[in-house]
């Protein structure tokens, strides 16, 4: 919504769910429109999901190496959407 991606959101609404292609296009657009850190974080998170969860090929060090990128992505998105972390 913050990036005016109505074409993607309309497809998601019609389909009733997100696809990997929708998420990829949204992450790329957020990388261009907000910060490249968002696309990099998405890439690391998706890799972690596939190779860490589905395929179980990553060890703890592989996971830990991706965490800073994912955290940076989340912080950039929180700032953009005005969310504050509740502690």
NORRAQUI-V763638 format. One record per run of one state. SS is the DSSP state (a for helix, b for strand, c for the rest). FROM is the first residue (numbers start at 0). LEN is the number of residues. If there is no record, write none. Layout:
ss:SS from:FROM len:LEN
ss:SS from:FROM len:LEN
//
This chain:
ss:c from:0 len:5
ss:a from:5 len:10
ss:c from:15 len:4
ss:a from:19 len:14
ss:c from:33 len:2
ss:a from:35 len:19
ss:c from:54 len:5
ss:a from:59 len:22
ss:c from:81 len:6
//
